[in-house]
């Protein structure tokens, strides 16, 4: 079940327990990164370009429900 990302007007809510704040999100991404290695060999990502990204699942941290997340309006978003 694909779960859309929240927007400026919406947020996630668990349909089972009502959680609005804590979720584990599994994403699949394809990215191009510019990695700079210092002289000691420590990598640092200096640029990241996301080519594609999708959410595979969202799990509620409170009740452990998987894929029971819906989008609801944020308070004051319609004002």
Number of C-alpha atoms within 10 A of each C-alpha: 11 10 17 13 12 14 11 8 13 16 18 25 20 26 15 13 13 13 16 15 12 13 20 12 14 12 11 12 12 11 12 11 13 13 13 13 11 9 7 6 8 9 12 12 10 9 10 11 10 10 9 9 11 14 15 13 18 23 18 25 14 15 12 15 16 16 16 18 24 16 17 14 15 14 10 7 9 8 4
